[in-house]
């Protein structure tokens, strides 16, 4: 039986770069991988884009109402055996879609490696990530650092260069003047306190 993996970390920890490296490693050995990402992630359109500038077209874009198991089943029927499934921005998937990825790993015996964030800019969980934390056979944290040099654990959202702590859960990086910065918890709360006190 294959496993469902969840590799998570704060922004800028190299999730997409790691995904693309894993794809390369499989293909270098003559094995077939497919890359999946949700339509919700409009950054890069139908491509996975690493901050290092590497990009690659995905094999499957899914909306939140699609059945992942059925789409993969159809893909295998039309294209043959898959050796690994790689999922980018998995936090945007729905709970039932994570269940379907779990089923793919277990029933179809295809290793399924998911990359994404655990929490949003308010330190709340994403639906997809919360389900993965319960179901994944393997959890792996990809690490990065805060500007202060400590380990970054959370994500700070900036709009027009200023930290914000209110707003919709989903706002895509580099769209509408939104950007994210990995922060250690101490720096996160310091910025939040300054914001509450009206200091920018």
VEXLUM-205868 format. One record per atom (N, C-alpha, C): atom name; y, x, z. Coordinates in steps of 0.05 Angstrom, whole numbers, plus 5000, padded with zeros to 4 digits. Each point is the difference from the previous one (the first is absolute). Layout:
% residues N
["CA",[Y,X,Z]] ...
//
This chain:
% residues 200
["N",[4976,5017,5000]] ["CA",[5024,4983,5000]] ["C",[5025,5017,5000]] ["N",[5019,4994,4982]] ["CA",[5025,5014,4999]] ["C",[5019,4990,5022]] ["N",[5023,5013,5003]] ["CA",[5018,4993,5021]] ["C",[5028,4992,4989]] ["N",[5014,4985,5017]] ["CA",[5028,4993,4996]] ["C",[5016,5019,5017]] ["N",[5018,5014,4987]] ["CA",[5017,5020,5014]] ["C",[5029,4990,5001]] ["N",[5014,5006,5022]] ["CA",[5029,4995,5002]] ["C",[5013,5025,5007]] ["N",[5016,5011,4982]] ["CA",[5016,5024,5004]] ["C",[5029,4991,5002]] ["N",[5012,5003,5024]] ["CA",[5026,4989,5005]] ["C",[5019,5022,5010]] ["N",[5025,4994,4999]] ["CA",[5020,5018,5011]] ["C",[5028,4990,4994]] ["N",[5020,5013,5012]] ["CA",[5028,4992,4996]] ["C",[5008,5007,4971]] ["N",[5023,4991,4992]] ["CA",[5011,5007,4974]] ["C",[5001,5030,4997]] ["N",[4996,5009,4975]] ["CA",[5002,5028,4993]] ["C",[4977,5018,5011]] ["N",[4978,4987,5008]] ["CA",[4978,5016,5011]] ["C",[4981,5009,4978]] ["N",[5004,4992,4975]] ["CA",[4983,5009,4978]] ["C",[4977,4982,4993]] ["N",[5003,4974,5006]] ["CA",[4978,4981,4995]] ["C",[4994,4999,4970]] ["N",[5020,4995,4983]] ["CA",[4996,4998,4971]] ["C",[4990,5027,4988]] ["N",[5011,5022,5010]] ["CA",[4991,5026,4991]] ["C",[4971,5004,5006]] ["N",[4992,4992,5025]] ["CA",[4972,5003,5008]] ["C",[4982,4982,4982]] ["N",[5009,4976,4995]] ["CA",[4984,4982,4983]] ["C",[4996,5012,4972]] ["N",[5021,5011,4988]] ["CA",[4998,5012,4973]] ["C",[4982,5025,5001]] ["N",[5001,5015,5021]] ["CA",[4982,5023,5003]] ["C",[4971,4992,5002]] ["N",[4995,4979,5015]] ["CA",[4972,4990,5002]] ["C",[4990,4990,4973]] ["N",[5017,4986,4985]] ["CA",[4993,4991,4973]] ["C",[4993,5024,4983]] ["N",[5016,5021,5001]] ["CA",[4995,5024,4984]] ["C",[4974,5013,5008]] ["N",[4994,5001,5026]] ["CA",[4976,5013,5009]] ["C",[4975,4985,4990]] ["N",[5000,4974,5001]] ["CA",[4978,4984,4989]] ["C",[4996,5005,4970]] ["N",[5023,4998,4986]] ["CA",[4998,5002,4970]] ["C",[4993,5028,4991]] ["N",[5007,5020,5015]] ["CA",[4993,5027,4994]] ["C",[4970,5004,5000]] ["N",[4986,4983,5015]] ["CA",[4971,5001,5002]] ["C",[4987,4979,4982]] ["N",[5016,4989,4982]] ["CA",[4988,4981,4980]] ["C",[4995,4972,5011]] ["N",[5014,4994,5022]] ["CA",[4995,4974,5013]] ["C",[5023,4981,4993]] ["N",[4995,4974,5002]] ["CA",[5020,4979,4992]] ["C",[5013,4988,5025]] ["N",[5027,5001,4999]] ["CA",[5015,4987,5022]] ["C",[5018,4978,4987]] ["N",[5007,4980,5016]] ["CA",[5021,4982,4992]] ["C",[5021,4999,5022]] ["N",[5025,4998,4992]] ["CA",[5022,4998,5019]] ["C",[5012,4972,4999]] ["N",[5004,4989,5023]] ["CA",[5010,4973,5003]] ["C",[5026,5001,5017]] ["N",[5019,4983,4992]] ["CA",[5023,4996,5018]] ["C",[5011,4972,4997]] ["N",[5014,4990,5020]] ["CA",[5010,4973,5000]] ["C",[5026,4997,4983]] ["N",[5004,4977,4988]] ["CA",[5024,4994,4985]] ["C",[5025,5002,5018]] ["N",[4996,4995,5026]] ["CA",[5022,5001,5019]] ["C",[5015,5026,4999]] ["N",[4984,5022,4995]] ["CA",[5012,5027,4999]] ["C",[5012,5004,4972]] ["N",[5025,4992,4996]] ["CA",[5013,5002,4974]] ["C",[5009,5028,4993]] ["N",[5000,5018,5020]] ["CA",[5008,5028,4995]] ["C",[4980,5012,4980]] ["N",[5010,5009,4978]] ["CA",[4982,5013,4980]] ["C",[4986,4981,4982]] ["N",[5004,4974,5004]] ["CA",[4987,4980,4982]] ["C",[4970,5002,5002]] ["N",[4987,5006,4978]] ["CA",[4970,5002,4999]] ["C",[4990,5028,5005]] ["N",[5017,5016,5014]] ["CA",[4992,5028,5005]] ["C",[5001,5006,5030]] ["N",[4982,5019,5008]] ["CA",[5002,5012,5027]] ["C",[5018,5024,4996]] ["N",[5021,5002,5017]] ["CA",[5019,5022,4997]] ["C",[5001,5015,5027]] ["N",[4994,5026,4998]] ["CA",[5001,5018,5023]] ["C",[5029,5011,5002]] ["N",[5008,5006,5024]] ["CA",[5027,5012,5004]] ["C",[5001,5028,4988]] ["N",[4977,5011,4994]] ["CA",[5000,5027,4987]] ["C",[5005,4997,4970]] ["N",[5003,4975,4990]] ["CA",[5005,4996,4972]] ["C",[4976,4994,4983]] ["N",[4976,5001,5013]] ["CA",[4975,4993,4985]] ["C",[4998,4970,4998]] ["N",[4992,4990,4976]] ["CA",[4996,4972,4997]] ["C",[4975,4994,4983]] ["N",[4990,4976,5004]] ["CA",[4976,4992,4985]] ["C",[4999,4969,4998]] ["N",[4993,4990,4977]] ["CA",[4998,4972,4996]] ["C",[4976,4989,5016]] ["N",[5004,4977,5012]] ["CA",[4978,4988,5015]] ["C",[4981,4984,4981]] ["N",[4976,4996,5010]] ["CA",[4981,4985,4983]] ["C",[5001,4970,5005]] ["N",[5012,4993,5024]] ["CA",[5000,4972,5007]] ["C",[5024,4994,5018]] ["N",[5017,4981,4991]] ["CA",[5022,4989,5017]] ["C",[4991,4973,5010]] ["N",[5003,4995,5026]] ["CA",[4991,4975,5011]] ["C",[5022,4985,5014]] ["N",[5001,4973,4996]] ["CA",[5018,4985,5016]] ["C",[4986,4989,5025]] ["N",[5015,4989,5018]] ["CA",[4989,4993,5026]] ["C",[4980,4977,4999]] ["N",[4998,4986,4978]] ["CA",[4981,4978,4998]] ["C",[4974,5007,4986]] ["N",[4998,5024,4990]] ["CA",[4977,5008,4985]] ["C",[4977,5009,5018]] ["N",[4976,4995,4991]] ["CA",[4976,5008,5014]] ["C",[4992,5028,4991]] ["N",[5002,5020,5017]] ["CA",[4996,5028,4993]] ["C",[4970,5004,4992]] ["N",[4982,4987,5015]] ["CA",[4972,5003,4995]] ["C",[4993,4991,4972]] ["N",[5010,4977,4992]] ["CA",[4995,4989,4973]] ["C",[5012,5017,4978]] ["N",[5024,5010,5005]] ["CA",[5013,5018,4980]] ["C",[4984,5025,4996]] ["N",[4991,5012,5022]] ["CA",[4985,5025,4998]] ["C",[4973,4995,4987]] ["N",[4987,4977,5007]] ["CA",[4975,4993,4988]] ["C",[5002,4997,4970]] ["N",[5022,4987,4991]] ["CA",[5004,4997,4971]] ["C",[5006,5027,4987]] ["N",[5015,5017,5014]] ["CA",[5006,5027,4989]] ["C",[4974,5016,4996]] ["N",[4982,4999,5019]] ["CA",[4975,5015,4998]] ["C",[4983,4988,4977]] ["N",[5000,4974,4998]] ["CA",[4985,4987,4979]] ["C",[5009,5009,4972]] ["N",[5027,5003,4997]] ["CA",[5011,5008,4974]] ["C",[5001,5030,4995]] ["N",[5002,5016,5021]] ["CA",[5004,5029,4997]] ["C",[4978,5018,5011]] ["N",[4981,4988,5014]] ["CA",[4979,5017,5011]] ["C",[5005,5008,5029]] ["N",[4982,5017,5010]] ["CA",[5000,5008,5028]] ["C",[5026,5014,5009]] ["N",[5008,4994,5025]] ["CA",[5023,5013,5012]] ["C",[4990,5016,5024]] ["N",[5009,5025,5002]] ["CA",[4992,5017,5022]] ["C",[5018,4999,5025]] ["N",[5025,4991,4996]] ["CA",[5019,4998,5022]] ["C",[5023,4982,4993]] ["N",[5010,4985,5019]] ["CA",[5024,4983,4997]] ["C",[5021,5012,5018]] ["N",[5024,5004,4989]] ["CA",[5023,5009,5015]] ["C",[5021,4979,4999]] ["N",[5011,4993,5024]] ["CA",[5020,4979,5002]] ["C",[5025,5011,5012]] ["N",[5022,4997,4985]] ["CA",[5026,5009,5009]] ["C",[5016,4977,5012]] ["N",[5018,5006,5020]] ["CA",[5017,4980,5012]] ["C",[4984,4976,5011]] ["N",[4978,5006,5012]] ["CA",[4981,4979,5009]] ["C",[5012,4981,5021]] ["N",[5021,5009,5014]] ["CA",[5012,4983,5020]] ["C",[5010,4973,4989]] ["N",[5005,4999,4974]] ["CA",[5010,4976,4987]] ["C",[4978,4980,4993]] ["N",[4975,5007,5004]] ["CA",[4978,4982,4994]] ["C",[4997,4980,5023]] ["N",[4989,4977,4993]] ["CA",[4995,4979,5020]] ["C",[4974,5005,5015]] ["N",[4997,4987,5022]] ["CA",[4976,5004,5018]] ["C",[4975,4995,4984]] ["N",[4998,4978,4985]] ["CA",[4976,4994,4985]] ["C",[4994,5021,4979]] ["N",[5021,5012,4989]] ["CA",[4995,5021,4980]] ["C",[4988,5025,5012]] ["N",[5008,5006,5025]] ["CA",[4988,5022,5014]] ["C",[4971,4994,5006]] ["N",[4994,4975,5007]] ["CA",[4972,4992,5004]] ["C",[4984,5004,4974]] ["N",[5013,4995,4977]] ["CA",[4986,5004,4974]] ["C",[4996,5029,4994]] ["N",[5019,5017,5008]] ["CA",[4996,5029,4996]] ["C",[4977,5010,5018]] ["N",[4998,4989,5024]] ["CA",[4978,5007,5018]] ["C",[4973,4992,4988]] ["N",[5000,4977,4988]] ["CA",[4976,4989,4987]] ["C",[4992,5018,4976]] ["N",[5020,5009,4985]] ["CA",[4994,5018,4977]] ["C",[4986,5025,5010]] ["N",[5011,5012,5021]] ["CA",[4988,5025,5011]] ["C",[4971,4995,5009]] ["N",[4996,4978,5014]] ["CA",[4974,4995,5012]] ["C",[4980,4989,4980]] ["N",[5007,4979,4985]] ["CA",[4982,4987,4982]] ["C",[4996,5015,4974]] ["N",[5023,5009,4988]] ["CA",[4998,5013,4974]] ["C",[4996,5030,5004]] ["N",[5001,5010,5024]] ["CA",[4994,5028,5006]] ["C",[5019,5019,4985]] ["N",[5026,4992,5000]] ["CA",[5021,5017,4987]] ["C",[5019,5010,5022]] ["N",[5002,5026,5005]] ["CA",[5020,5010,5019]] ["C",[5028,4990,4993]] ["N",[5013,4989,5020]] ["CA",[5027,4988,4995]] ["C",[5020,5012,5019]] ["N",[5018,5015,4989]] ["CA",[5020,5015,5017]] ["C",[5027,4988,4996]] ["N",[5011,4990,5023]] ["CA",[5026,4986,5000]] ["C",[5021,5017,5013]] ["N",[5024,5000,4988]] ["CA",[5023,5015,5010]] ["C",[5023,4981,5005]] ["N",[5013,5004,5023]] ["CA",[5023,4983,5006]] ["C",[5012,5005,5027]] ["N",[5020,4984,5006]] ["CA",[5014,5001,5026]] ["C",[4986,4983,5020]] ["N",[5002,5008,5025]] ["CA",[4990,4982,5022]] ["C",[5022,4980,5007]] ["N",[5024,5009,5003]] ["CA",[5022,4983,5010]] ["C",[5024,5001,4982]] ["N",[5017,4979,5003]] ["CA",[5025,4999,4984]] ["C",[5023,5013,5016]] ["N",[5024,4996,4990]] ["CA",[5023,5014,5012]] ["C",[5008,4988,5027]] ["N",[4988,4978,5008]] ["CA",[5004,4989,5027]] ["C",[4977,5004,5018]] ["N",[4981,5017,4991]] ["CA",[4976,5007,5015]] ["C",[4980,4976,5003]] ["N",[5002,4981,4981]] ["CA",[4981,4978,4999]] ["C",[4979,5007,4980]] ["N",[4976,4989,5004]] ["CA",[4978,5006,4982]] ["C",[5002,4985,4974]] ["N",[4989,5011,4979]] ["CA",[4996,4986,4974]] ["C",[4973,4986,5001]] ["N",[4998,4977,4987]] ["CA",[4976,4984,5000]] ["C",[4976,5017,4990]] ["N",[5003,5013,4978]] ["CA",[4978,5016,4989]] ["C",[4991,5023,5018]] ["N",[5020,5013,5011]] ["CA",[4994,5023,5018]] ["C",[4986,4991,5026]] ["N",[5010,4978,5011]] ["CA",[4988,4990,5025]] ["C",[4970,4994,4996]] ["N",[4994,4988,4977]] ["CA",[4972,4993,4994]] ["C",[4983,5025,4996]] ["N",[5012,5020,4986]] ["CA",[4986,5025,4996]] ["C",[4994,5015,5026]] ["N",[5019,4999,5018]] ["CA",[4995,5013,5026]] ["C",[4976,4988,5015]] ["N",[4994,4975,4993]] ["CA",[4977,4986,5013]] ["C",[4974,5005,4984]] ["N",[5002,5002,4974]] ["CA",[4976,5001,4983]] ["C",[4992,5027,4989]] ["N",[5019,5018,4996]] ["CA",[4993,5025,4986]] ["C",[4979,5016,5016]] ["N",[4981,5011,4985]] ["CA",[4980,5018,5012]] ["C",[5013,5026,5010]] ["N",[5021,5008,4986]] ["CA",[5012,5026,5006]] ["C",[5031,4997,4999]] ["N",[5013,5010,5022]] ["CA",[5029,5000,5001]] ["C",[5009,5029,5001]] ["N",[5020,5006,4983]] ["CA",[5011,5027,5000]] ["C",[5030,5000,4997]] ["N",[5013,5013,5019]] ["CA",[5029,5002,4999]] ["C",[5009,5024,4984]] ["N",[5018,4995,4981]] ["CA",[5013,5021,4984]] ["C",[5027,5005,5014]] ["N",[5005,5025,5007]] ["CA",[5023,5006,5017]] ["C",[5024,5011,4985]] ["N",[5023,4995,5010]] ["CA",[5025,5012,4991]] ["C",[5018,5003,5024]] ["N",[5024,5012,4996]] ["CA",[5018,5005,5022]] ["C",[5027,4987,4997]] ["N",[5012,4994,5023]] ["CA",[5027,4990,5002]] ["C",[5019,5022,4995]] ["N",[5025,4994,4995]] ["CA",[5021,5020,4997]] ["C",[5003,5019,5024]] ["N",[4992,4989,5024]] ["CA",[5003,5016,5024]] ["C",[4977,5020,5003]] ["N",[4979,4998,4983]] ["CA",[4978,5018,5001]] ["C",[4975,4989,5013]] ["N",[5003,4977,5014]] ["CA",[4977,4987,5013]] ["C",[4984,4984,4980]] ["N",[4976,4992,5008]] ["CA",[4983,4984,4982]] ["C",[5013,4973,4995]] ["N",[5002,4992,4975]] ["CA",[5011,4974,4993]] ["C",[4978,4979,5003]] ["N",[5007,4978,5013]] ["CA",[4981,4979,5005]] ["C",[5009,4973,4989]] ["N",[5026,4997,4996]] ["CA",[5011,4974,4991]] ["C",[5018,5005,4976]] ["N",[5009,4977,4988]] ["CA",[5016,5001,4976]] ["C",[5028,4988,5005]] ["N",[5020,5016,4995]] ["CA",[5028,4989,5002]] ["C",[5009,4991,4972]] ["N",[5012,4976,4999]] ["CA",[5011,4990,4975]] ["C",[5030,5005,4999]] ["N",[5009,5011,4977]] ["CA",[5028,5004,4996]] ["C",[5010,4983,4976]] ["N",[5023,4988,5003]] ["CA",[5013,4987,4977]] ["C",[5027,5013,4997]] ["N",[5006,5010,4976]] ["CA",[5024,5015,4994]] ["C",[5003,5023,5020]] ["N",[4978,5013,5007]] ["CA",[5001,5024,5017]] ["C",[5002,4995,5030]] ["N",[5001,4974,5008]] ["CA",[5002,4993,5029]] ["C",[4974,4987,5009]] ["N",[4991,5008,5024]] ["CA",[4976,4987,5011]] ["C",[5005,4971,5007]] ["N",[4980,4983,4994]] ["CA",[5002,4971,5006]] ["C",[4974,4993,5015]] ["N",[5002,4980,5017]] ["CA",[4977,4992,5016]] ["C",[4994,4970,4999]] ["N",[5013,4987,4981]] ["CA",[4995,4972,4995]] ["C",[4997,4996,4970]] ["N",[4986,4978,4993]] ["CA",[4996,4994,4971]] ["C",[4971,4992,4995]] ["N",[4995,4995,4974]] ["CA",[4973,4992,4992]] ["C",[4981,5023,5003]] ["N",[4975,4993,5004]] ["CA",[4979,5021,5004]] ["C",[4998,5018,4975]] ["N",[5001,4987,4976]] ["CA",[4995,5016,4976]] ["C",[5026,5005,4985]] ["N",[5007,5025,4997]] ["CA",[5022,5009,4983]] ["C",[4991,5026,4989]] ["N",[4998,5002,4973]] ["CA",[4988,5023,4987]] ["C",[5018,5024,5000]] ["N",[4989,5023,5006]] ["CA",[5014,5026,5001]] ["C",[5013,5005,4972]] ["N",[5025,5009,5001]] ["CA",[5016,5007,4977]] ["C",[5009,4976,4983]] ["N",[4998,4976,5011]] ["CA",[5010,4976,4986]] ["C",[5022,4987,5018]] ["N",[5021,4991,4988]] ["CA",[5022,4987,5014]] ["C",[5011,5017,5022]] ["N",[5003,5026,4995]] ["CA",[5011,5020,5019]] ["C",[4984,5003,5026]] ["N",[4975,4992,4998]] ["CA",[4982,5003,5023]] ["C",[4985,5027,4999]] ["N",[4998,5013,5022]] ["CA",[4984,5024,5002]] ["C",[4988,5001,5028]] ["N",[4979,5016,5003]] ["CA",[4986,5002,5025]] ["C",[4999,5029,5009]] ["N",[5000,5003,5027]] ["CA",[4998,5027,5011]] ["C",[4979,5000,5023]] ["N",[4981,5019,4999]] ["CA",[4980,5001,5022]] ["C",[5014,5010,5025]] ["N",[4994,4987,5022]] ["CA",[5013,5007,5026]] ["C",[4980,5002,5022]] ["N",[5005,5017,5019]] ["CA",[4985,5000,5025]] ["C",[5011,4976,5016]] ["N",[4984,4990,5020]] ["CA",[5009,4977,5015]] ["C",[5027,5004,5015]] ["N",[5004,5025,5010]] ["CA",[5025,5005,5015]] ["C",[5024,4997,4982]] ["N",[4999,5013,4976]] ["CA",[5023,4998,4981]] ["C",[5004,4971,4991]] ["N",[4977,4986,4996]] ["CA",[5002,4972,4992]] ["C",[5017,4983,5020]] ["N",[4993,5003,5025]] ["CA",[5014,4985,5021]] ["C",[5029,5009,5003]] ["N",[5005,5026,4996]] ["CA",[5028,5010,5002]] ["C",[5017,4988,4977]] ["N",[4989,4999,4976]] ["CA",[5015,4988,4978]] ["C",[5004,4970,5004]] ["N",[4979,4987,5011]] ["CA",[5002,4971,5005]] ["C",[5021,4994,5021]] ["N",[5001,5016,5021]] ["CA",[5020,4996,5021]] ["C",[5029,5004,4989]] ["N",[5003,5021,4984]] ["CA",[5027,5004,4988]] ["C",[5008,4977,4982]] ["N",[4980,4989,4986]] ["CA",[5005,4977,4983]] ["C",[5009,4975,5017]] ["N",[4987,4996,5022]] ["CA",[5006,4977,5018]] ["C",[5028,5003,5012]] ["N",[5007,5025,5006]] ["CA",[5026,5006,5012]] ["C",[5023,5001,4980]] ["N",[4993,4995,4975]] ["CA",[5020,5000,4979]] ["C",[5007,5028,4990]] ["N",[4985,5020,5009]] ["CA",[5005,5027,4992]] ["C",[4981,5007,4976]] ["N",[5011,5011,4979]] ["CA",[4984,5007,4977]] ["C",[4998,5030,4997]] 
//
